[in-house]
Amino acid sequence: MEVLGFLRLEAGGTVVTLTLFVALLALLKWYSTSAFSRLEKLGIRHPKPSPFVGNLMFFCQGFWESQLELRERYGPLCGYYLGRRMYIVISEPAMIKQVLVENFTNFSNRMASGLEPKPVADSILFLRDKRWEEVRGALMSAFSPEKLNEMTPLISQACEHLLSHLKLYAASRDTFDIQRCYCCYTTNVVASVAFGTQVDSQNTPEDPFVQHCRQFFALRIPRPLLALILSFPSIMVPLARILPNKNRDELNGFFNKLIRNVIALRDQQAAEERRRDFLQMVLDARHSTSSVGVEDFDMVKEALSSSECPVNPPQRGQPASMPEPLTTDEIVGQAFLFLIAGQEIITNTLSFITYLLATHPDCQERLLEEVDLFVEKHPAPGYCSLQEGLPYLDMVIAETLRMYPPAFRFTREAAQDCEVLGQYIPAGAVLEVAVGALHHDPEHWPHPETFDPERFTAEARLQRGPFTYLPFGAGPRSCLGVRLGLMVVKLTLLQVLHKFRFEASSETQVPLQLESKSALSPKNGVYIKIVSR
């Protein structure tokens, strides 16, 4: 009897175990697809998601190609899932206008994954709500024409190092990857302008600043871990943030210490002794804010629509102190954002322009004539002369950013339930503006794969529909550093093209293969020859 009772107990235990196991499997099966009905309920077309990871495999070829495919298959309003997170993708200009401008108060925040490195999370890119507004208002003055003029000597100094390296390649007549040269150059610019330190990353790659920059951009989340994070975000994201990460902590510590040391030094110096760089402009702004309102935050509209030197936005009241001065972490964040923009936006923009000029020699010849005339009139150009005196260079840059926008996607988060052109958008939904798809839509850009700077003549700009060209976003949360970024690109090309011309070679990849893990970039570099003039 005792044996029989034991067997019954064992059998009962096995049944309970099997029941719990089956229940767990049923729960996991339900969980794996439970988040994937929202787009369908909203009436938004999308690719079929896979359990747990959603449409992750749809993007295995890269976000650029997949974004163009989404638009082609599902239209200007579509969606997808990354893990359990729903994305609503828009590339319809009227919808974009409502989200970025007309209904901005409901879409003022960018989406954050929760896994951003601390310096990035503390930057203007990811600050939220009132704190974003306070910091943005305070930083507006750092990008005035007067302040940008003060930074041009530092950029020109870094450009001298670039020219000396390019001179060696011109003498050798060898084909080389100019993207690597631009990457070293922008590292030098960022170190000088944003971190207050001098480096020569081409000749001294062992410099700690250069090594830490490379380590930061080499950081990648392993694919199995990424799948886990996307599948179980409520568990994995907090866990990933609190678990020790030696590389992350060491990188954060290095840049924090560097900025803190510079701040301590500058606070001891008299105002006239302080280096006039971007870091100093941020330090000058840390205790106060201008009275510039949110309605005047959009620098992109003026930067892309006018060839005249801009004026500062009107003051709409008395300047007031910030409720909380910029913290050291926030100052580090702005410098770090400059690092990301330099590496991912400026490097890639210069690389794409170089490729297009090398493969379109007629456009290059016209640009060289303009450059030579400009240098005769402006041997030491400032911000305003660069803004007003190079119309064809402006056209070349604009068309390059249309074809290859490095920031080809960006997001906004809905604060409350709303409708956008009749489409219901629930609170918390993430809207992704598909800049790449918009820029390659033949309805707005005939023959979109053709490089044609004439699309950006003054007359053509007036005829173009609004919100069809968004390389720097639009509205109050558009790119704050657009003036500085374009100034670096113009000043660099001006000095390089005054000394050299670009030539395609048998090793130049045509068409250029692209990579889009984060920003859009050439996948295999840009191999060209360079010729002294």
BAVEX-259523 format. One record per residue (C-alpha): chain; x, y, z. Coordinates in steps of 0.05 Angstrom, whole numbers. Layout:
# residues N
NODE  mol      px      py      pz
NODE    A       X       Y       Z
...
//
This chain:
# residues 533
NODE  mol      px      py      pz
NODE    A       0       0       0
NODE    A      57      48      17
NODE    A      89      33     -50
NODE    A      23      45     -86
NODE    A      13     110     -50
NODE    A      84     132     -68
NODE    A      71     116    -142
NODE    A       7     155    -141
NODE    A      44     214    -110
NODE    A      98     210    -163
NODE    A      45     206    -218
NODE    A       9     266    -188
NODE    A      73     306    -185
NODE    A      89     289    -257
NODE    A      19     312    -279
NODE    A      27     378    -242
NODE    A      96     388    -273
NODE    A      70     373    -343
NODE    A       9     418    -331
NODE    A      54     476    -309
NODE    A     101     463    -368
NODE    A      43     464    -418
NODE    A      15     526    -385
NODE    A      83     560    -390
NODE    A      88     542    -464
NODE    A      18     569    -476
NODE    A      36     633    -439
NODE    A     100     641    -479
NODE    A      62     629    -544
NODE    A      11     681    -526
NODE    A      65     730    -504
NODE    A     106     719    -568
NODE    A      51     749    -611
NODE    A       7     788    -563
NODE    A      36     856    -582
NODE    A      28     846    -656
NODE    A     -45     864    -667
NODE    A     -40     938    -654
NODE    A     -21     961    -725
NODE    A     -77     919    -755
NODE    A    -127     950    -706
NODE    A    -103    1019    -728
NODE    A    -113     999    -801
NODE    A     -39    1007    -816
NODE    A      -6     959    -865
NODE    A      58     924    -844
NODE    A     102     862    -857
NODE    A      81     799    -820
NODE    A     119     797    -753
NODE    A     155     736    -726
NODE    A     143     712    -655
NODE    A     181     751    -601
NODE    A     226     793    -648
NODE    A     173     823    -693
NODE    A     201     847    -759
NODE    A     274     845    -737
NODE    A     293     798    -795
NODE    A     261     846    -845
NODE    A     316     894    -828
NODE    A     374     846    -832
NODE    A     398     878    -897
NODE    A     400     947    -863
NODE    A     349    1000    -846
NODE    A     361    1040    -910
NODE    A     341     986    -960
NODE    A     285     962    -915
NODE    A     256    1032    -908
NODE    A     253    1040    -984
NODE    A     221     971    -989
NODE    A     169     988    -936
NODE    A     149    1050    -975
NODE    A     145    1012   -1041
NODE    A     104     954   -1012
NODE    A      59     989    -962
NODE    A      56    1063    -981
NODE    A      72    1128    -945
NODE    A      36    1106    -882
NODE    A      58    1038    -857
NODE    A      89    1005    -796
NODE    A     131     950    -767
NODE    A     150     919    -700
NODE    A     219     914    -669
NODE    A     209     865    -614
NODE    A     145     886    -579
NODE    A     152     960    -597
NODE    A     106     986    -652
NODE    A     132    1037    -703
NODE    A      86    1078    -747
NODE    A     126    1100    -809
NODE    A     106    1164    -846
NODE    A     134    1193    -910
NODE    A      74    1235    -930
NODE    A      93    1310    -927
NODE    A      26    1333    -900
NODE    A      29    1282    -843
NODE    A     101    1300    -829
NODE    A      82    1374    -824
NODE    A      28    1359    -773
NODE    A      74    1317    -730
NODE    A     136    1361    -732
NODE    A     103    1430    -731
NODE    A      28    1437    -726
NODE    A      19    1387    -670
NODE    A      89    1393    -642
NODE    A      67    1398    -569
NODE    A      41    1326    -574
NODE    A     104    1301    -609
NODE    A     159    1340    -575
NODE    A     199    1279    -550
NODE    A     243    1230    -587
NODE    A     237    1156    -572
NODE    A     291    1130    -524
NODE    A     307    1056    -518
NODE    A     334    1062    -448
NODE    A     401    1033    -470
NODE    A     433    1098    -493
NODE    A     502    1112    -461
NODE    A     495    1164    -406
NODE    A     530    1220    -445
NODE    A     481    1210    -503
NODE    A     421    1206    -456
NODE    A     441    1273    -425
NODE    A     448    1307    -493
NODE    A     397    1353    -526
NODE    A     380    1294    -571
NODE    A     345    1255    -515
NODE    A     326    1306    -462
NODE    A     251    1309    -454
NODE    A     194    1358    -442
NODE    A     210    1421    -402
NODE    A     283    1404    -391
NODE    A     294    1396    -466
NODE    A     261    1464    -477
NODE    A     305    1498    -424
NODE    A     370    1469    -450
NODE    A     353    1481    -523
NODE    A     336    1554    -507
NODE    A     402    1562    -471
NODE    A     443    1531    -527
NODE    A     412    1572    -583
NODE    A     463    1628    -572
NODE    A     521    1580    -583
NODE    A     502    1575    -656
NODE    A     496    1648    -673
NODE    A     537    1674    -732
NODE    A     582    1712    -685
NODE    A     598    1650    -644
NODE    A     608    1607    -707
NODE    A     657    1659    -733
NODE    A     699    1650    -670
NODE    A     704    1575    -685
NODE    A     727    1579    -758
NODE    A     801    1586    -741
NODE    A     799    1520    -702
NODE    A     766    1484    -760
NODE    A     816    1514    -810
NODE    A     873    1491    -765
NODE    A     847    1420    -766
NODE    A     837    1425    -842
NODE    A     912    1441    -850
NODE    A     928    1372    -823
NODE    A     878    1341    -872
NODE    A     910    1379    -931
NODE    A     980    1355    -912
NODE    A     956    1283    -912
NODE    A     920    1291    -978
NODE    A     983    1322   -1008
NODE    A    1020    1256    -997
NODE    A     965    1217   -1033
NODE    A     966    1267   -1091
NODE    A    1042    1258   -1098
NODE    A    1036    1183   -1099
NODE    A     978    1182   -1148
NODE    A     953    1120   -1112
NODE    A     880    1103   -1102
NODE    A     861    1110   -1029
NODE    A     800    1110    -983
NODE    A     786    1183    -970
NODE    A     731    1166    -920
NODE    A     785    1144    -871
NODE    A     820    1211    -880
NODE    A     755    1248    -867
NODE    A     743    1205    -805
NODE    A     810    1225    -776
NODE    A     797    1297    -795
NODE    A     729    1301    -761
NODE    A     759    1268    -699
NODE    A     810    1325    -697
NODE    A     755    1376    -706
NODE    A     712    1346    -651
NODE    A     770    1342    -603
NODE    A     788    1415    -615
NODE    A     720    1447    -620
NODE    A     678    1405    -572
NODE    A     728    1377    -521
NODE    A     779    1433    -519
NODE    A     838    1387    -535
NODE    A     886    1381    -594
NODE    A     898    1313    -628
NODE    A     926    1288    -694
NODE    A     889    1223    -703
NODE    A     923    1207    -769
NODE    A     994    1210    -742
NODE    A     981    1192    -669
NODE    A     926    1139    -669
NODE    A     950    1116    -600
NODE    A     926    1182    -569
NODE    A     877    1165    -513
NODE    A     822    1210    -541
NODE    A     827    1177    -609
NODE    A     827    1107    -579
NODE    A     766    1121    -536
NODE    A     729    1150    -596
NODE    A     742    1087    -635
NODE    A     720    1044    -576
NODE    A     655    1082    -571
NODE    A     637    1073    -644
NODE    A     658    1000    -641
NODE    A     607     985    -586
NODE    A     555     935    -611
NODE    A     501     895    -576
NODE    A     510     821    -593
NODE    A     452     795    -636
NODE    A     429     742    -586
NODE    A     427     795    -531
NODE    A     391     843    -578
NODE    A     338     790    -592
NODE    A     328     780    -517
NODE    A     323     855    -504
NODE    A     271     863    -560
NODE    A     232     802    -537
NODE    A     231     818    -462
NODE    A     243     894    -457
NODE    A     210     904    -390
NODE    A     260     855    -359
NODE    A     322     861    -402
NODE    A     328     937    -409
NODE    A     330     952    -334
NODE    A     376     892    -325
NODE    A     424     916    -380
NODE    A     427     985    -347
NODE    A     445     960    -278
NODE    A     492     903    -295
NODE    A     566     921    -293
NODE    A     595     940    -361
NODE    A     669     954    -357
NODE    A     677     983    -428
NODE    A     616    1029    -420
NODE    A     637    1054    -352
NODE    A     709    1066    -374
NODE    A     687    1105    -435
NODE    A     638    1148    -394
NODE    A     692    1160    -342
NODE    A     744    1182    -393
NODE    A     701    1234    -428
NODE    A     672    1259    -362
NODE    A     741    1269    -332
NODE    A     766    1304    -394
NODE    A     709    1354    -394
NODE    A     712    1365    -319
NODE    A     787    1381    -323
NODE    A     775    1431    -380
NODE    A     717    1464    -341
NODE    A     761    1470    -279
NODE    A     817    1502    -320
NODE    A     772    1551    -355
NODE    A     736    1572    -292
NODE    A     805    1595    -266
NODE    A     821    1634    -329
NODE    A     801    1705    -345
NODE    A     747    1711    -399
NODE    A     796    1737    -451
NODE    A     843    1678    -439
NODE    A     791    1625    -452
NODE    A     793    1586    -517
NODE    A     735    1605    -562
NODE    A     708    1537    -580
NODE    A     640    1503    -577
NODE    A     653    1477    -507
NODE    A     665    1549    -483
NODE    A     600    1571    -516
NODE    A     563    1518    -477
NODE    A     598    1538    -413
NODE    A     579    1610    -425
NODE    A     506    1589    -432
NODE    A     503    1541    -373
NODE    A     474    1591    -322
NODE    A     425    1629    -365
NODE    A     376    1621    -422
NODE    A     355    1669    -476
NODE    A     283    1689    -482
NODE    A     278    1655    -549
NODE    A     212    1617    -551
NODE    A     199    1547    -577
NODE    A     168    1578    -639
NODE    A     237    1605    -657
NODE    A     277    1541    -644
NODE    A     277    1518    -717
NODE    A     345    1536    -747
NODE    A     339    1487    -805
NODE    A     285    1526    -842
NODE    A     329    1587    -847
NODE    A     394    1548    -860
NODE    A     365    1511    -920
NODE    A     320    1564    -950
NODE    A     364    1626    -949
NODE    A     433    1642    -976
NODE    A     436    1705    -933
NODE    A     472    1709    -867
NODE    A     421    1695    -813
NODE    A     401    1742    -758
NODE    A     389    1720    -687
NODE    A     317    1702    -670
NODE    A     276    1757    -637
NODE    A     276    1762    -562
NODE    A     205    1754    -536
NODE    A     216    1777    -465
NODE    A     271    1788    -414
NODE    A     326    1735    -410
NODE    A     318    1693    -348
NODE    A     361    1647    -307
NODE    A     351    1572    -318
NODE    A     313    1539    -262
NODE    A     371    1489    -260
NODE    A     438    1508    -293
NODE    A     467    1459    -343
NODE    A     498    1402    -304
NODE    A     567    1375    -319
NODE    A     534    1312    -346
NODE    A     492    1354    -393
NODE    A     554    1393    -416
NODE    A     589    1326    -430
NODE    A     526    1304    -467
NODE    A     528    1363    -515
NODE    A     602    1351    -529
NODE    A     587    1277    -540
NODE    A     531    1294    -588
NODE    A     582    1336    -627
NODE    A     626    1274    -629
NODE    A     569    1231    -658
NODE    A     550    1286    -709
NODE    A     622    1294    -730
NODE    A     634    1220    -741
NODE    A     567    1200    -769
NODE    A     541    1262    -804
NODE    A     601    1305    -826
NODE    A     647    1247    -844
NODE    A     594    1212    -886
NODE    A     569    1276    -919
NODE    A     640    1294    -940
NODE    A     651    1223    -965
NODE    A     587    1222   -1006
NODE    A     601    1291   -1037
NODE    A     671    1269   -1056
NODE    A     645    1206   -1089
NODE    A     592    1245   -1129
NODE    A     642    1298   -1152
NODE    A     693    1245   -1172
NODE    A     640    1208   -1213
NODE    A     610    1273   -1242
NODE    A     670    1312   -1268
NODE    A     627    1364   -1303
NODE    A     595    1384   -1237
NODE    A     664    1385   -1204
NODE    A     692    1431   -1258
NODE    A     636    1481   -1247
NODE    A     647    1478   -1172
NODE    A     723    1488   -1179
NODE    A     711    1552   -1217
NODE    A     666    1578   -1162
NODE    A     716    1558   -1108
NODE    A     774    1594   -1143
NODE    A     734    1658   -1151
NODE    A     711    1655   -1079
NODE    A     781    1645   -1050
NODE    A     806    1705   -1090
NODE    A     753    1749   -1056
NODE    A     755    1716    -987
NODE    A     824    1689    -969
NODE    A     802    1680    -896
NODE    A     727    1667    -901
NODE    A     680    1674    -842
NODE    A     612    1644    -830
NODE    A     572    1696    -868
NODE    A     616    1696    -930
NODE    A     611    1620    -932
NODE    A     536    1626    -926
NODE    A     527    1677    -981
NODE    A     583    1667   -1032
NODE    A     581    1594   -1054
NODE    A     513    1580   -1086
NODE    A     535    1521   -1129
NODE    A     570    1488   -1070
NODE    A     505    1496   -1032
NODE    A     468    1461   -1089
NODE    A     518    1404   -1090
NODE    A     514    1394   -1015
NODE    A     438    1397   -1016
NODE    A     431    1346   -1072
NODE    A     481    1300   -1037
NODE    A     439    1303    -973
NODE    A     377    1287   -1014
NODE    A     408    1225   -1045
NODE    A     447    1202    -984
NODE    A     417    1233    -920
NODE    A     461    1206    -863
NODE    A     404    1218    -814
NODE    A     354    1181    -858
NODE    A     304    1165    -802
NODE    A     284    1197    -737
NODE    A     228    1188    -687
NODE    A     175    1225    -647
NODE    A     133    1198    -590
NODE    A      59    1214    -581
NODE    A      45    1242    -512
NODE    A     -31    1235    -518
NODE    A     -82    1202    -563
NODE    A     -93    1243    -626
NODE    A    -109    1242    -700
NODE    A     -61    1259    -756
NODE    A     -97    1272    -821
NODE    A    -153    1225    -798
NODE    A    -106    1170    -774
NODE    A    -115    1153    -701
NODE    A     -49    1153    -662
NODE    A     -51    1125    -591
NODE    A     -11    1155    -534
NODE    A      59    1126    -529
NODE    A      62    1107    -603
NODE    A     128    1119    -638
NODE    A     125    1154    -705
NODE    A     185    1145    -751
NODE    A     196    1198    -805
NODE    A     224    1160    -865
NODE    A     270    1213    -894
NODE    A     305    1165    -942
NODE    A     239    1142    -973
NODE    A     215    1214    -977
NODE    A     278    1236   -1013
NODE    A     273    1180   -1063
NODE    A     199    1187   -1078
NODE    A     193    1201   -1154
NODE    A     128    1239   -1140
NODE    A     170    1294   -1107
NODE    A     238    1280   -1139
NODE    A     235    1257   -1212
NODE    A     290    1207   -1228
NODE    A     311    1204   -1155
NODE    A     373    1162   -1167
NODE    A     404    1215   -1212
NODE    A     452    1266   -1182
NODE    A     426    1333   -1205
NODE    A     446    1396   -1164
NODE    A     399    1437   -1208
NODE    A     342    1412   -1164
NODE    A     366    1464   -1114
NODE    A     370    1528   -1154
NODE    A     334    1587   -1122
NODE    A     276    1578   -1171
NODE    A     270    1503   -1160
NODE    A     269    1513   -1084
NODE    A     209    1559   -1091
NODE    A     171    1509   -1133
NODE    A     185    1449   -1088
NODE    A     130    1426   -1041
NODE    A     141    1437    -967
NODE    A     165    1380    -922
NODE    A     194    1340    -980
NODE    A     266    1353    -961
NODE    A     286    1337    -889
NODE    A     361    1322    -882
NODE    A     362    1357    -814
NODE    A     290    1347    -794
NODE    A     241    1405    -786
NODE    A     204    1443    -733
NODE    A     226    1463    -663
NODE    A     263    1398    -651
NODE    A     301    1398    -716
NODE    A     377    1395    -716
NODE    A     405    1449    -670
NODE    A     475    1443    -700
NODE    A     456    1451    -773
NODE    A     493    1517    -781
NODE    A     557    1490    -751
NODE    A     553    1424    -789
NODE    A     543    1458    -856
NODE    A     598    1508    -841
NODE    A     648    1451    -827
NODE    A     628    1416    -892
NODE    A     633    1480    -933
NODE    A     699    1504    -903
NODE    A     730    1435    -912
NODE    A     709    1427    -984
NODE    A     730    1498   -1000
NODE    A     801    1487    -975
NODE    A     807    1417   -1005
NODE    A     780    1436   -1074
NODE    A     824    1498   -1076
NODE    A     885    1452   -1073
NODE    A     860    1387   -1106
NODE    A     810    1355   -1152
NODE    A     779    1286   -1144
NODE    A     784    1231   -1196
NODE    A     748    1163   -1200
NODE    A     792    1103   -1211
NODE    A     782    1030   -1228
NODE    A     775    1017   -1153
NODE    A     719    1067   -1145
NODE    A     655    1029   -1129
NODE    A     598    1049   -1176
NODE    A     544    1047   -1154
NODE    A     565    1059   -1082
NODE    A     544    1004   -1033
NODE    A     513    1031    -970
NODE    A     512    1012    -897
NODE    A     456    1035    -849
NODE    A     465    1004    -780
NODE    A     458    1074    -751
NODE    A     472    1131    -798
NODE    A     476    1121    -873
NODE    A     548    1112    -895
NODE    A     590    1081    -951
NODE    A     596    1007    -936
NODE    A     666     996    -963
NODE    A     696    1066    -961
NODE    A     704    1115   -1019
NODE    A     765    1097   -1062
NODE    A     788    1153   -1108
NODE    A     851    1188   -1133
NODE    A     867    1259   -1116
NODE    A     905    1308   -1162
NODE    A     940    1372   -1142
NODE    A     916    1434   -1177
//
